[in-house]
Every structure is written in structure tokens, then in C-alpha cells.
Amino acid sequence: MCAGGRVSGDSEVRIIGFDVLPEVQAGDDLGALIGDAIETAGIGLEPSDIVAVTHKIVSKAEGQVVDLRAIEPSPLAAKFAAEWEKDARKIEVVLRQARRIVRMDRGLIIAETKHGFICANAGVDASNAAPDAVVLLPDDPDASAARLRDALARRFEVAPAVIITDSFGRPWRDGIVNVAIGVSGMAPLIDYRGERDSAGYELSASILAVADEIAAATELVMHKLAGRPIAIVRGYAPPLPAAAGTGRDLIIGPERDLFR
């Protein structure tokens, strides 16, 4: 686990969403498209900025889109789909993307992806996709974030942190929130263990998932119906060490997973 130092002491954070981005296609230079959008908006980049990018446009640019017309459902997918009035082709894609099925019941599939994420439908998403297509998660979200960071650094001569986001549900809580699935240029966790609060109590278990908090905040301007796949978080200084953190740091290890 990589955990940085104390969280930013700034009392104000600004989140800027962008509408000026064309429909992303496989093979597009996503770093250039995002750079164009930032320049068109006229706000540039500052060294402490964090650029949040929805995984959907990353996946599309990287060709992580499946044509359902080419999918032959397995007997398991066909049986589950028939029982719950689902598209058997989509169920088959979910099963193929799952490293482990956590729960498969009442028309819902909770699965562990090859990345280690535990989420609905193994991250397979039909929203904002063609009628006969679904979008998969990026193959390596951390590498995707690092490539975008490098592209923006070359263009703007500052290296902002980059977070790739996706919407996950939460156990025992209704609704979905954005989380960080890929991180580059910041520590995604802040470790307060060993520090003392205002009452003098020594903290023993407080580790803050700041990358997830940032991702969740950006959804307020990037939400699914707004058509804003990128946002800049400005005014929050990303925790150091700047180059050491990844999205994988946010995945709890099996030795600490009480629900496995």
C-alpha cells in the first residue's frame, strides 16, 4: 500500500467539467483530444491540478468495445438471461470478464475482475455505447493514467495527476459513486495512523482514500447524462509521493478481506 502525507490544507477546491470533446473512437489519441479540450476552455493546466477522466472514453480509445453480434452465449449465460429477462450476449461478456463470481442472483452479477475490482457485471457497461455493443474496463487503468499524464506533461509542460474513474455500487449503501480505478502522479491514500487528533487521541486505523474522494467529487460535474467525460480538480494539492501511487493501492488485500 502506498500512502502519502497529510491531505491538502486548502479550504476551497474547484471542479471544472468539459463539454468540448468529440465522440471517441478506437485508436484516437486521447491525450491530444483532452489537451485540445483544455486549450479550448482556455484554463490551461497548473502543476497541482488533477485531471479526472471517465473510463468509458479511455476504453473506447483503446478498443475495449465488444460487438455483441459476434458473441455466442454459453448455456450458463443463456439460462441466467432467460430466467431474469436479460440479454444473454451481455451476460456472456460479463462471465468472460470475471475472474471470480462473487454473487449471481436475482438478475444481478457481482464479480471480481482481472484487475481485482469487485463490482457489478465485472465492469461491463452498456451505457453510452452503440445498441449492439458493450464497453469493457481498460486493460490496465494505471498504465492508461500514466500515458495520459505523460501526454499532458509534454503539451503543457506541467505534469498533473491523472485519475481514471468508474461508477461502483457500495455494500450496504444505495446508489453508485465514482471511484478511482487508475491513478498516476499522486498517492491515492493518506495514512493518518500514529498522528493525534484535536483531543489528543492517537489514530490507529485512519487511512483516507483521497483518490476515491476526488473521483466521487468529479461526478458532480461529469455525471452520466451531462456528456462531460473529463474534469479538472483545482485547488487541492495531491499528496506525495507524487510518482509512487497507483489505483491498485486502493484494492484491499485478501488477508484483510473479511467478506471473501
C-alpha positions as CSV (number, residue, x, y, z in Angstrom):
1,M,0.0,0.0,0.0
2,C,1.3,3.5,-0.9
3,A,0.1,6.2,1.4
4,G,1.2,9.8,1.1
5,G,1.5,12.6,3.7
6,R,-1.1,14.9,5.1
7,V,-4.1,16.0,3.0
8,S,-4.1,19.5,1.5
9,G,-4.9,22.2,3.9
10,D,-6.7,24.4,1.3
11,S,-10.3,25.3,2.3
12,E,-11.6,25.6,-1.3
13,V,-11.5,23.2,-4.2
14,R,-12.7,23.9,-7.7
15,I,-14.0,21.3,-10.1
16,I,-14.2,22.2,-13.8
17,G,-16.1,20.0,-16.3
18,F,-15.6,20.0,-20.1
19,D,-18.2,19.6,-22.8
20,V,-15.9,20.1,-25.8
21,L,-14.9,16.6,-26.6
22,P,-15.8,14.7,-29.8
23,E,-17.1,11.1,-29.7
24,V,-14.1,9.0,-29.0
25,Q,-13.3,6.1,-31.4
26,A,-10.8,3.2,-31.2
27,G,-7.3,4.4,-32.0
28,D,-7.9,8.1,-31.2
29,D,-5.1,10.0,-29.5
30,L,-7.0,10.6,-26.2
31,G,-4.2,12.7,-24.7
32,A,-4.4,15.1,-27.7
33,L,-8.2,15.3,-27.5
34,I,-8.1,16.1,-23.8
35,G,-5.4,18.6,-24.4
36,D,-7.5,20.3,-27.2
37,A,-10.5,20.4,-24.8
38,I,-8.4,22.1,-22.1
39,E,-7.0,24.6,-24.6
40,T,-10.4,25.4,-26.0
41,A,-11.7,26.0,-22.5
42,G,-8.9,28.5,-22.0
43,I,-7.9,27.5,-18.5
44,G,-4.6,25.6,-19.1
45,L,-3.1,23.3,-16.5
46,E,-1.5,24.1,-13.2
47,P,1.2,21.9,-11.5
48,S,-1.1,20.8,-8.7
49,D,-4.2,20.1,-11.0
50,I,-5.8,16.7,-11.0
51,V,-7.3,15.6,-14.3
52,A,-10.2,13.1,-13.9
53,V,-11.2,11.0,-16.9
54,T,-14.1,8.6,-17.2
55,H,-13.0,5.1,-18.1
56,K,-15.5,5.0,-20.9
57,I,-13.6,7.3,-23.2
58,V,-10.3,5.6,-22.2
59,S,-11.8,2.2,-23.1
60,K,-13.2,3.4,-26.4
61,A,-9.9,4.9,-27.4
62,E,-8.1,1.6,-26.5
63,G,-10.6,-0.5,-28.4
64,Q,-12.1,-2.1,-25.4
65,V,-15.6,-2.4,-27.0
66,V,-17.3,-5.7,-27.7
67,D,-19.7,-6.2,-30.7
68,L,-22.5,-8.3,-29.2
69,R,-23.4,-9.6,-32.6
70,A,-20.2,-11.7,-32.5
71,I,-21.0,-13.2,-29.1
72,E,-22.3,-16.8,-28.7
73,P,-23.8,-17.2,-25.2
74,S,-22.8,-20.2,-23.1
75,P,-25.5,-22.4,-21.6
76,L,-25.0,-20.7,-18.2
77,A,-25.4,-17.2,-19.7
78,A,-28.5,-18.3,-21.7
79,K,-30.1,-19.9,-18.6
80,F,-29.5,-16.9,-16.4
81,A,-30.6,-14.4,-19.0
82,A,-33.8,-16.3,-19.7
83,E,-34.7,-16.6,-16.0
84,W,-34.2,-12.8,-15.4
85,E,-35.1,-11.4,-18.9
86,K,-31.6,-10.3,-19.7
87,D,-29.6,-10.2,-22.9
88,A,-27.7,-13.5,-22.9
89,R,-24.9,-12.0,-25.0
90,K,-24.2,-9.3,-22.3
91,I,-24.3,-11.9,-19.6
92,E,-21.8,-14.0,-21.6
93,V,-19.4,-11.0,-21.9
94,V,-19.7,-10.4,-18.1
95,L,-18.8,-14.1,-17.4
96,R,-15.8,-13.9,-19.7
97,Q,-14.6,-10.7,-18.0
98,A,-14.9,-12.2,-14.5
99,R,-12.0,-13.7,-12.7
100,R,-14.4,-14.8,-9.9
101,I,-18.1,-14.7,-9.5
102,V,-18.9,-13.3,-6.0
103,R,-22.7,-13.4,-6.3
104,M,-25.0,-14.3,-9.2
105,D,-28.6,-14.0,-8.1
106,R,-31.9,-12.1,-8.8
107,G,-30.6,-10.9,-12.2
108,L,-27.5,-9.3,-10.7
109,I,-23.9,-10.4,-11.1
110,I,-21.2,-9.2,-8.7
111,A,-17.8,-10.3,-9.9
112,E,-14.1,-9.8,-9.4
113,T,-12.3,-8.5,-12.5
114,K,-8.8,-9.5,-13.6
115,H,-7.7,-6.1,-12.1
116,G,-9.0,-7.2,-8.6
117,F,-12.0,-4.8,-8.6
118,I,-15.2,-6.3,-7.2
119,C,-18.2,-4.6,-8.9
120,A,-21.4,-5.2,-10.8
121,N,-21.2,-7.0,-14.1
122,A,-17.3,-7.2,-13.9
123,G,-17.3,-3.6,-15.1
124,V,-19.0,-4.3,-18.4
125,D,-21.1,-1.3,-19.3
126,A,-23.8,-0.7,-22.0
127,S,-24.4,2.9,-21.2
128,N,-23.2,5.5,-23.8
129,A,-22.4,2.6,-26.2
130,A,-23.9,1.5,-29.5
131,P,-27.1,-0.7,-29.3
132,D,-25.2,-3.9,-30.0
133,A,-22.1,-3.1,-28.1
134,V,-20.8,-3.0,-24.5
135,V,-17.7,-1.3,-23.2
136,L,-15.1,-3.1,-21.0
137,L,-12.8,-1.6,-18.4
138,P,-9.4,-0.5,-19.7
139,D,-6.9,-3.4,-19.8
140,D,-4.6,-1.6,-17.4
141,P,-6.1,1.6,-15.9
142,D,-2.9,2.7,-14.2
143,A,-0.9,2.5,-17.4
144,S,-3.7,4.4,-19.1
145,A,-3.5,7.1,-16.5
146,A,0.3,7.3,-16.8
147,R,0.1,7.6,-20.6
148,L,-2.4,10.5,-20.3
149,R,-0.2,12.2,-17.7
150,D,2.8,12.0,-19.9
151,A,0.9,13.3,-22.9
152,L,-0.4,16.3,-21.0
153,A,3.0,17.0,-19.5
154,R,4.6,17.1,-22.9
155,R,1.9,19.5,-24.2
156,F,1.5,21.9,-21.2
157,E,4.9,21.5,-19.6
158,V,3.3,20.6,-16.2
159,A,2.6,17.1,-15.0
160,P,-0.9,16.9,-13.4
161,A,-2.0,13.9,-11.5
162,V,-4.5,11.8,-13.6
163,I,-7.3,9.6,-12.2
164,I,-9.3,7.2,-14.4
165,T,-12.8,6.9,-12.9
166,D,-15.7,4.4,-12.9
167,S,-19.0,4.2,-11.1
168,F,-19.3,1.5,-8.5
169,G,-22.0,0.5,-6.1
170,R,-21.2,0.1,-2.4
171,P,-22.1,-2.7,0.0
172,W,-24.9,-1.7,2.4
173,R,-25.3,1.7,0.7
174,D,-27.8,2.6,-2.0
175,G,-26.7,4.4,-5.2
176,I,-23.4,4.5,-7.1
177,V,-20.4,6.8,-6.8
178,N,-17.4,7.4,-8.9
179,V,-14.2,5.7,-7.7
180,A,-10.6,5.8,-8.9
181,I,-9.6,2.7,-10.9
182,G,-6.4,4.1,-12.4
183,V,-4.1,6.6,-10.8
184,S,-0.9,8.4,-11.8
185,G,1.0,11.2,-10.3
186,M,-0.3,11.2,-6.7
187,A,-0.6,8.9,-3.7
188,P,-4.2,7.6,-3.7
189,L,-4.2,7.0,0.1
190,I,-3.4,9.2,3.1
191,D,-2.2,7.4,6.2
192,Y,-3.0,9.2,9.4
193,R,-2.0,6.3,11.7
194,G,0.2,7.5,14.5
195,E,-1.0,11.1,14.4
196,R,-3.1,12.7,17.1
197,D,-6.5,14.4,16.7
198,S,-7.5,17.7,18.4
199,A,-8.4,15.8,21.6
200,G,-5.0,14.1,21.7
201,Y,-6.3,10.7,20.6
202,E,-3.7,8.7,18.6
203,L,-5.2,7.5,15.4
204,S,-4.6,3.8,14.8
205,A,-6.7,2.8,11.7
206,S,-7.4,6.0,9.8
207,I,-6.3,5.7,6.1
208,L,-8.1,8.1,3.8
209,A,-8.9,7.0,0.2
210,V,-8.3,10.5,-1.3
211,A,-8.3,9.3,-4.9
212,D,-11.8,7.8,-4.5
213,E,-13.0,11.0,-2.8
214,I,-11.7,13.1,-5.7
215,A,-13.3,10.8,-8.2
216,A,-16.6,10.9,-6.4
217,A,-16.5,14.7,-6.3
218,T,-15.9,15.0,-10.0
219,E,-19.1,13.0,-10.8
220,L,-21.0,16.1,-9.6
221,V,-20.0,17.8,-12.8
222,M,-19.3,14.8,-15.0
223,H,-22.5,12.9,-14.3
224,K,-23.7,10.3,-16.8
225,L,-26.3,12.5,-18.6
226,A,-24.1,15.6,-18.9
227,G,-21.7,14.4,-21.6
228,R,-18.7,15.6,-19.7
229,P,-16.1,12.8,-19.6
230,I,-13.2,14.9,-18.2
231,A,-12.8,17.3,-15.3
232,I,-10.0,19.2,-13.7
233,V,-9.8,19.4,-9.9
234,R,-8.0,22.6,-8.9
235,G,-7.0,23.9,-5.5
236,Y,-6.3,20.6,-3.9
237,A,-2.6,19.7,-3.6
238,P,-2.2,16.0,-4.4
239,P,-0.5,14.1,-1.6
240,L,3.1,13.0,-2.1
241,P,5.0,10.8,-3.0
242,A,3.9,12.1,-6.4
243,A,5.0,9.2,-8.6
244,A,4.5,6.1,-6.4
245,G,0.8,5.6,-6.1
246,T,-1.5,3.6,-8.4
247,G,-5.1,2.5,-8.4
248,R,-4.0,-1.0,-7.3
249,D,-3.2,0.5,-3.9
250,L,-6.9,1.0,-3.3
251,I,-7.7,-2.7,-3.6
252,I,-7.8,-4.3,-0.2
253,G,-5.6,-7.4,0.1
254,P,-7.2,-10.8,0.6
255,E,-5.6,-11.1,4.1
256,R,-7.8,-8.2,5.2
257,D,-10.9,-9.0,3.2
258,L,-13.4,-10.3,5.8
259,F,-16.1,-11.0,3.1
260,R,-14.0,-13.1,0.8
